[in-house]
Amino acid sequence: MRIWELSSGHDETPLYPRLTEELIEESITLSTPTATLDVMLMAIEAMLSRSFTKLEQKRMGVRRINLWTRTWMGEHWERNINFKEPVMNTKTAISRIKQIMDVYPQLGPVEQLGIKITGMGCQNGRQKSFLLK
């Protein structure tokens, strides 16, 4: 019965359109492979600065960043970084990225770095911990 209704053009189910998620991607290839965290953070900071310039026009912040690196031997390292509230500037984002890179070290000297920003949002208010009074 359902097939006959659909083939006749009768469908009462509501339409839920797919929402496209905005995406910002940046990558950089270093002139020489490096294992120095400070050099990698400078490259990431440059990519984030370009990304935040695009987001400032829309008054949006970053909720989720996918950070990846590729070593000179072709090994791939990748981490998803989520923020509790949208990050509105490079300084706050780079602080969290440094923590992640300290905990999860690189597989070797890095030749290429990239970020993919998939979660964007507006900063509406501050969420406090339910453990604090």
Buried (B, 14 or more C-beta within 10 A) or exposed (E): EEEEEEEEEEEEEEEEEEEEEEEBEBBBEBEEBBEEBEBBBEBBBBBBEEBBEBBEEEEBBBBBBBBBBBBBEEEEBEBEBEBEBBBBBBEBBBEBBBEEBEEEEBBBBBBBBBBBBBBBBEEEEEEEEEEEE
